[in-house]
Amino acid sequence: MTTPEQSPLLNWGNRTHFRSTPAPCILCRKPAKLRSHAGEVVHKVCAEIWNSRNPHEVRFVSDDRPRRRKEASEHA
């Protein structure tokens, strides 16, 4: 079994992944409000499990890391 170190957790913090209307997850068929980068309806956990079971396929990816906010002292 793949460990979390081998398959990192997805960062889907960007609100573009969220929809107010649930639809069936493509993997478990339970209602989900999240969408992948490709627009697939999927739970983040289901996507992470799929990634760990399919390490050589790229289907679900993380968001880019957010830019670091400038500290107050850097504005002066």
C-alpha positions as CSV (number, residue, x, y, z in Angstrom):
1,M,0.0,0.0,0.0
2,T,1.2,3.5,-0.8
3,T,2.1,5.8,2.1
4,P,1.1,9.5,2.3
5,E,4.8,10.3,1.8
6,Q,4.6,8.7,-1.6
7,S,1.4,10.4,-2.6
8,P,1.1,13.9,-1.1
9,L,-2.1,15.4,0.0
10,L,-3.8,17.6,-2.5
11,N,-4.1,21.3,-1.9
12,W,-7.5,22.4,-3.2
13,G,-7.8,25.5,-1.0
14,N,-8.7,27.7,-4.0
15,R,-12.5,28.3,-4.0
16,T,-12.7,27.6,-7.7
17,H,-12.9,23.9,-6.7
18,F,-16.1,24.4,-4.7
19,R,-19.6,24.4,-6.1
20,S,-22.8,25.0,-4.1
21,T,-24.7,22.2,-5.8
22,P,-23.5,18.6,-5.1
23,A,-23.2,16.0,-7.8
24,P,-22.1,12.3,-7.6
25,C,-18.4,11.8,-7.1
26,I,-16.9,10.1,-10.1
27,L,-15.1,7.6,-7.9
28,C,-17.5,6.8,-5.0
29,R,-20.8,8.1,-6.4
30,K,-21.7,9.9,-3.1
31,P,-22.6,13.7,-3.4
32,A,-19.6,16.0,-3.6
33,K,-19.3,19.7,-4.0
34,L,-15.7,19.7,-5.1
35,R,-14.4,19.8,-8.7
36,S,-10.9,18.8,-9.9
37,H,-8.9,21.0,-12.2
38,A,-10.4,19.2,-15.1
39,G,-13.9,19.9,-13.7
40,E,-14.6,16.3,-12.6
41,V,-16.9,16.0,-9.5
42,V,-14.8,14.3,-6.9
43,H,-14.1,14.3,-3.1
44,K,-10.5,15.4,-2.3
45,V,-10.0,12.3,-0.3
46,C,-11.2,10.1,-3.1
47,A,-8.8,11.9,-5.5
48,E,-5.9,11.4,-3.0
49,I,-6.7,7.6,-2.8
50,W,-6.9,7.4,-6.6
51,N,-3.5,9.2,-6.9
52,S,-1.9,6.7,-4.4
53,R,-3.3,3.7,-6.3
54,N,-2.2,5.1,-9.7
55,P,1.2,6.7,-9.0
56,H,2.2,6.7,-12.7
57,E,-0.9,8.5,-14.0
58,V,-1.6,12.2,-13.7
59,R,-5.3,12.9,-13.1
60,F,-5.7,14.9,-9.9
61,V,-3.2,17.7,-9.2
62,S,-2.7,20.2,-6.4
63,D,-3.2,24.0,-6.8
64,D,0.0,26.0,-7.1
65,R,1.4,27.2,-3.8
66,P,0.0,30.6,-2.8
67,R,2.4,33.4,-3.0
68,R,3.8,34.6,0.3
69,R,2.2,37.7,1.6
70,K,4.5,40.6,2.2
71,E,5.2,41.4,5.9
72,A,4.1,44.8,7.2
73,S,7.8,45.8,7.5
74,E,8.3,45.1,3.7
75,H,5.7,47.7,2.7
76,A,7.8,50.7,4.1
